[in-house]
Amino acid sequence: MEIVVMISQTLLYVCFAVLAGSFILLLVPSKYRPELKISKRLLLVSAATLPVFAFIPVLDITLFIAPRLGFVEALKIVLTTYTVGTAWDFTLLGSIILVLVIVFARSTETSSLTILGAILTFGLMVTIAWSSHVSTIRPAVGITSHFIHLAAVSIWVGILLIVGWCSANHKNWLAYLSWFSIVAFGCLFATGFSGLLLMDTMVDGYTDSWMVNYGQGLFIKHLFLLPVVFYALVNGFIVKYKITKDAAFNPIPWIRVEGIILFVIFVITAIFSLQAPPHGNYLTADAVSPLFRLFHDGVITAKSTIGFVVNVNTVSLFFISILFFGLMLLSFFKRASIIVSFVFSCLFVMSVYLMFMVTVVIR
């Protein structure tokens, strides 16, 4: 069931990204963005499947208590008394309204559809934030920080996905970059700020959390932000320079690479969000991450902490990571395929991850 929940959460994030990105881009005047072909079916499928994917965690809890009460009674209790169930009730209601808006909207009502659709989409994000684990620890801070985090990432990723895969051309690209660069860095700041609030609530000691699955996932997620920032800078500055020198230069592949890496972050988030957060007395022998055990198989107790010692392997992996970073940059100037660029990005992240893991010592 865990795999099903992971997949559903990943697709849930994708639905929010598609909806948020589409509605925001439809609000932008056509002269400030490339020509887009956003399918009404895409919006409809995203809105219709959103409550389905959001229901999977509810089903997971229901199945857990069903053997004692029966499935129907367990489902009734979860939907009426559990926070995750009550929040899903509002998710379902909001999704139904959003589907009806999309279905019955006419082409002449695009502005009304866009405004109402955006309001409903961000309202649905609130219901997801309400059902999150962090909201049960610190309700006000938890819901607010989770909503800001989800909204910022959905806007950023959504615009990238829609522009990257629904653009008919790269017309008006400089005008598009003039506002999207600001939006992207604003979303990066909001994501970082809200992420710090979430970590302050969920994580007791960032580096020490690497010893458990949640901390490993969080660390890997943060490492993937490095190539994201790299491609954001490439798309925001180098691409702009390239287009001013060569109007035929096609920037869309680099938008797609950035979007793909952000999708990977979605997947990682869905995976580690199901793990027990490192909060309270979390560190036991059974709780230690198998991934962390690959590098450190010594005795780990509840009092263990992580330190760092630079060694030959650290230096070697540092230079290897610099090499892969250089290859990422070279792939841009050589106009390599997005697959090649993505592979170099993953190898860069892997080398940085290994560099830190071999530097860690248990104290």
C-alpha positions as CSV (number, residue, x, y, z in Angstrom):
1,M,0.0,0.0,0.0
2,E,2.9,2.3,0.6
3,I,3.9,2.3,-3.0
4,V,0.3,3.2,-4.0
5,V,0.4,6.1,-1.6
6,M,3.7,7.3,-2.9
7,I,2.5,7.2,-6.5
8,S,-0.8,8.9,-5.6
9,Q,1.0,11.8,-3.7
10,T,3.4,12.3,-6.7
11,L,0.4,12.5,-9.1
12,L,-1.4,14.8,-6.7
13,Y,1.5,17.3,-6.8
14,V,1.5,17.0,-10.6
15,C,-2.3,17.8,-10.7
16,F,-1.8,20.9,-8.6
17,A,1.2,22.0,-10.7
18,V,-0.8,21.6,-14.0
19,L,-3.8,23.5,-12.6
20,A,-1.8,26.3,-11.0
21,G,0.5,26.7,-14.0
22,S,-2.3,26.7,-16.5
23,F,-4.5,29.2,-14.7
24,I,-1.7,31.6,-14.0
25,L,-0.5,31.5,-17.6
26,L,-4.0,32.1,-18.9
27,L,-4.1,35.2,-16.7
28,V,-0.9,36.5,-18.4
29,P,-1.5,38.6,-21.6
30,S,-0.5,36.7,-24.7
31,K,2.2,39.2,-25.6
32,Y,4.1,38.3,-22.4
33,R,4.2,34.5,-23.0
34,P,4.7,32.1,-25.9
35,E,1.7,30.8,-27.8
36,L,0.1,28.0,-25.7
37,K,-2.1,25.1,-26.5
38,I,-3.6,24.1,-23.1
39,S,-6.1,21.3,-23.6
40,K,-9.4,21.7,-21.7
41,R,-9.2,17.9,-21.2
42,L,-5.9,18.2,-19.4
43,L,-7.5,20.7,-16.9
44,L,-10.5,18.4,-16.5
45,V,-8.5,15.3,-15.9
46,S,-6.3,17.1,-13.4
47,A,-9.3,18.5,-11.5
48,A,-11.2,15.2,-11.6
49,T,-8.3,13.0,-10.4
50,L,-7.1,15.3,-7.7
51,P,-9.6,14.1,-5.1
52,V,-8.9,10.5,-6.1
53,F,-5.2,10.8,-5.4
54,A,-5.9,12.8,-2.2
55,F,-8.2,10.0,-1.0
56,I,-5.5,7.3,-1.0
57,P,-4.0,8.3,2.4
58,V,-7.6,8.3,3.7
59,L,-8.0,4.8,2.3
60,D,-4.7,3.7,3.9
61,I,-5.9,4.7,7.4
62,T,-9.3,3.1,6.8
63,L,-7.8,-0.2,5.8
64,F,-5.6,-0.1,8.9
65,I,-8.5,0.2,11.3
66,A,-11.0,-1.8,9.2
67,P,-10.2,-5.2,10.7
68,R,-11.5,-4.1,14.0
69,L,-14.6,-2.2,12.9
70,G,-15.4,-3.2,9.3
71,F,-14.6,-1.2,6.2
72,V,-17.8,0.9,6.0
73,E,-17.8,1.9,9.7
74,A,-14.0,2.6,9.6
75,L,-14.4,4.8,6.5
76,K,-17.3,6.7,8.2
77,I,-15.2,7.3,11.3
78,V,-12.1,8.5,9.3
79,L,-14.2,10.8,7.1
80,T,-16.0,12.4,10.1
81,T,-13.5,12.4,13.0
82,Y,-10.0,12.2,11.6
83,T,-8.4,15.4,10.3
84,V,-7.2,13.7,7.1
85,G,-10.7,12.6,6.4
86,T,-12.5,15.9,7.2
87,A,-10.0,17.7,5.1
88,W,-10.6,15.3,2.2
89,D,-14.4,16.0,2.4
90,F,-13.6,19.7,1.6
91,T,-11.1,18.5,-1.1
92,L,-13.9,16.5,-2.8
93,L,-16.3,19.4,-2.6
94,G,-13.9,21.9,-4.0
95,S,-12.8,19.5,-6.8
96,I,-16.4,18.9,-7.8
97,I,-17.0,22.7,-8.1
98,L,-13.7,23.1,-10.1
99,V,-14.7,20.3,-12.5
100,L,-18.1,21.9,-13.1
101,V,-16.5,25.3,-13.7
102,I,-14.2,23.7,-16.3
103,V,-16.9,21.7,-18.0
104,F,-19.5,24.5,-18.3
105,A,-17.1,27.3,-19.1
106,R,-17.3,28.7,-22.6
107,S,-14.5,30.1,-24.6
108,T,-15.8,33.6,-24.1
109,E,-15.6,33.1,-20.3
110,T,-11.9,32.3,-20.2
111,S,-11.2,35.2,-17.8
112,S,-13.9,34.0,-15.4
113,L,-12.7,30.4,-15.6
114,T,-9.1,31.5,-15.0
115,I,-9.9,33.6,-11.9
116,L,-12.3,31.1,-10.3
117,G,-10.2,28.2,-11.3
118,A,-7.1,29.7,-9.6
119,I,-9.0,30.5,-6.5
120,L,-10.4,27.0,-6.2
121,T,-7.0,25.4,-6.9
122,F,-5.3,27.3,-4.2
123,G,-8.2,26.7,-1.9
124,L,-7.8,22.9,-2.5
125,M,-4.1,23.3,-1.5
126,V,-5.3,24.6,1.9
127,T,-7.3,21.4,2.4
128,I,-4.2,19.3,1.6
129,A,-2.1,21.4,4.0
130,W,-4.8,20.9,6.6
131,S,-4.5,17.2,6.3
132,S,-0.7,17.1,6.5
133,H,1.2,15.6,9.4
134,V,2.8,18.9,10.4
135,S,-0.6,20.5,11.0
136,T,-1.2,18.0,13.8
137,I,1.9,19.1,15.6
138,R,1.6,22.9,15.2
139,P,-1.8,23.7,13.5
140,A,-1.4,27.3,12.6
141,V,2.3,27.2,11.6
142,G,2.0,23.8,10.1
143,I,-0.9,24.6,7.8
144,T,0.5,28.0,6.8
145,S,4.0,26.7,6.0
146,H,2.7,23.6,4.2
147,F,0.3,25.7,2.1
148,I,3.1,28.2,1.2
149,H,5.4,25.4,0.3
150,L,2.9,23.5,-1.9
151,A,1.7,26.7,-3.6
152,A,5.1,28.0,-4.4
153,V,6.3,24.7,-5.8
154,S,3.1,24.2,-7.8
155,I,3.4,27.7,-9.4
156,W,7.0,27.2,-10.2
157,V,6.7,23.7,-11.6
158,G,3.4,24.2,-13.2
159,I,4.5,27.2,-15.3
160,L,7.6,25.2,-16.3
161,L,5.6,22.1,-17.3
162,I,2.9,24.0,-19.2
163,V,5.4,26.3,-21.1
164,G,7.8,23.4,-21.7
165,W,5.2,20.9,-23.0
166,C,2.3,23.0,-24.2
167,S,4.1,25.8,-26.1
168,A,3.5,26.0,-29.8
169,N,6.7,28.1,-30.3
170,H,9.1,30.3,-28.3
171,K,7.6,33.6,-29.5
172,N,7.7,36.5,-26.9
173,W,10.3,34.5,-24.9
174,L,12.2,37.5,-23.7
175,A,8.9,39.1,-22.5
176,Y,8.1,35.8,-20.8
177,L,11.5,35.7,-19.0
178,S,11.1,39.2,-17.8
179,W,8.3,38.2,-15.4
180,F,8.9,34.5,-14.9
181,S,12.4,35.0,-13.6
182,I,11.0,37.1,-10.8
183,V,8.3,34.6,-10.2
184,A,10.7,31.7,-10.1
185,F,13.1,33.3,-7.6
186,G,10.1,34.4,-5.5
187,C,8.9,30.8,-5.5
188,L,12.4,29.6,-4.6
189,F,12.5,32.0,-1.7
190,A,9.0,31.1,-0.5
191,T,9.9,27.4,-0.8
192,G,13.1,27.8,1.2
193,F,11.4,29.9,3.9
194,S,8.4,27.6,4.3
195,G,10.8,24.6,4.2
196,L,12.7,26.0,7.1
197,L,9.5,26.4,9.1
198,L,8.5,22.8,8.3
199,M,11.9,21.5,9.3
200,D,11.8,23.4,12.5
201,T,8.6,21.7,13.4
202,M,9.3,18.2,12.0
203,V,13.1,17.7,12.3
204,D,15.2,17.6,15.4
205,G,18.7,18.3,14.1
206,Y,19.0,18.4,10.3
207,T,22.3,16.6,9.9
208,D,21.5,14.0,12.6
209,S,18.3,13.2,10.7
210,W,20.3,11.8,7.9
211,M,20.5,8.6,9.9
212,V,16.9,7.8,9.3
213,N,14.9,7.5,6.1
214,Y,13.1,10.8,6.4
215,G,16.3,12.7,6.8
216,Q,17.9,10.9,3.9
217,G,15.0,11.8,1.6
218,L,15.0,15.4,2.8
219,F,18.8,15.7,2.1
220,I,18.5,14.2,-1.4
221,K,15.6,16.5,-2.1
222,H,17.7,19.5,-1.1
223,L,20.6,18.3,-3.3
224,F,18.4,18.2,-6.3
225,L,17.7,21.8,-5.8
226,L,21.3,22.5,-6.8
227,P,20.7,21.6,-10.5
228,V,17.3,23.3,-10.3
229,V,18.9,26.6,-9.3
230,F,21.6,26.0,-12.0
231,Y,19.0,25.6,-14.8
232,A,16.9,28.5,-13.4
233,L,20.0,30.7,-13.7
234,V,20.7,29.3,-17.2
235,N,17.1,30.0,-18.3
236,G,17.0,33.4,-16.6
237,F,20.3,34.8,-17.8
238,I,22.3,32.8,-20.3
239,V,19.2,31.9,-22.4
240,K,18.2,35.5,-22.5
241,Y,21.7,36.4,-23.8
242,K,21.5,33.6,-26.4
243,I,18.2,34.8,-27.7
244,T,19.4,38.4,-28.1
245,K,22.3,37.1,-30.2
246,D,20.4,34.4,-32.0
247,A,16.6,34.7,-32.5
248,A,16.4,31.1,-33.8
249,F,17.8,29.7,-30.5
250,N,15.2,27.3,-29.0
251,P,15.1,27.6,-25.2
252,I,12.2,25.2,-24.6
253,P,14.4,22.1,-24.0
254,W,16.1,23.8,-21.0
255,I,12.8,24.6,-19.5
256,R,11.9,21.0,-19.9
257,V,15.1,19.8,-18.1
258,E,14.3,22.1,-15.2
259,G,10.7,20.8,-15.1
260,I,11.9,17.2,-15.1
261,I,14.2,17.7,-12.2
262,L,11.5,19.4,-10.3
263,F,9.3,16.4,-11.0
264,V,12.0,14.2,-9.5
265,I,11.8,16.3,-6.4
266,F,8.0,15.7,-6.4
267,V,8.7,11.9,-6.4
268,I,11.3,12.2,-3.6
269,T,8.9,14.3,-1.5
270,A,6.2,11.7,-1.9
271,I,8.5,8.9,-0.9
272,F,10.1,10.5,2.3
273,S,6.8,12.2,3.4
274,L,5.5,8.7,4.3
275,Q,8.4,8.1,6.6
276,A,8.3,8.9,10.3
277,P,9.7,12.4,10.8
278,P,12.8,12.7,13.1
279,H,11.0,14.3,15.9
280,G,11.3,13.4,19.6
281,N,12.9,10.1,20.6
282,Y,13.1,8.8,17.0
283,L,16.5,7.2,16.8
284,T,16.5,3.5,17.4
285,A,18.5,0.6,15.9
286,D,15.5,-0.3,13.7
287,A,14.9,3.3,12.6
288,V,18.3,3.7,11.0
289,S,18.1,4.1,7.2
290,P,19.3,1.2,5.2
291,L,20.8,3.8,2.8
292,F,22.8,5.3,5.6
293,R,23.9,1.8,6.7
294,L,25.6,1.4,3.4
295,F,28.2,3.9,4.5
296,H,28.2,3.5,8.3
297,D,27.5,0.0,9.7
298,G,28.8,0.7,13.2
299,V,26.7,0.9,16.4
300,I,24.2,3.7,16.4
301,T,22.3,4.6,19.5
302,A,19.7,7.2,20.5
303,K,22.6,9.5,21.6
304,S,24.5,9.2,18.4
305,T,25.2,12.4,16.4
306,I,26.8,13.2,13.1
307,G,30.1,15.0,12.6
308,F,32.3,15.6,9.6
309,V,35.9,14.7,8.8
310,V,37.5,15.5,5.4
311,N,39.4,12.7,3.9
312,V,40.9,11.6,0.5
313,N,37.5,10.3,-0.7
314,T,35.9,13.6,0.2
315,V,38.4,15.5,-2.0
316,S,38.1,13.0,-4.8
317,L,34.3,13.2,-4.9
318,F,34.4,17.0,-4.7
319,F,36.4,17.1,-7.9
320,I,34.2,14.5,-9.5
321,S,31.1,16.7,-8.6
322,I,32.9,19.7,-10.2
323,L,33.5,17.6,-13.3
324,F,29.8,16.7,-13.6
325,F,28.8,20.3,-13.0
326,G,31.1,21.3,-15.9
327,L,29.5,18.7,-18.1
328,M,26.1,20.1,-17.2
329,L,27.3,23.5,-18.4
330,L,28.9,22.0,-21.5
331,S,25.7,20.2,-22.4
332,F,24.0,23.5,-22.6
333,F,26.5,25.2,-24.8
334,K,26.7,22.1,-27.0
335,R,22.9,21.9,-27.2
336,A,22.9,18.3,-26.0
337,S,19.6,16.4,-25.6
338,I,17.6,16.9,-22.4
339,I,18.3,13.3,-21.5
340,V,22.0,13.9,-21.5
341,S,21.6,17.0,-19.4
342,F,19.3,15.3,-17.0
343,V,21.8,12.3,-16.6
344,F,24.6,14.7,-15.9
345,S,22.5,16.5,-13.3
346,C,21.7,13.2,-11.6
347,L,25.4,12.2,-11.6
348,F,26.3,15.6,-10.1
349,V,23.7,15.1,-7.3
350,M,25.0,11.6,-6.7
351,S,28.6,12.7,-6.4
352,V,27.7,15.5,-4.0
353,Y,25.6,13.0,-1.9
354,L,28.5,10.5,-1.8
355,M,30.9,13.2,-0.9
356,F,28.9,14.1,2.2
357,M,28.2,10.5,3.2
358,V,31.9,9.5,3.2
359,T,32.7,12.7,5.2
360,V,30.2,11.8,7.9
361,V,31.4,10.3,11.2
362,I,29.3,8.9,14.0
363,R,29.9,10.4,17.4
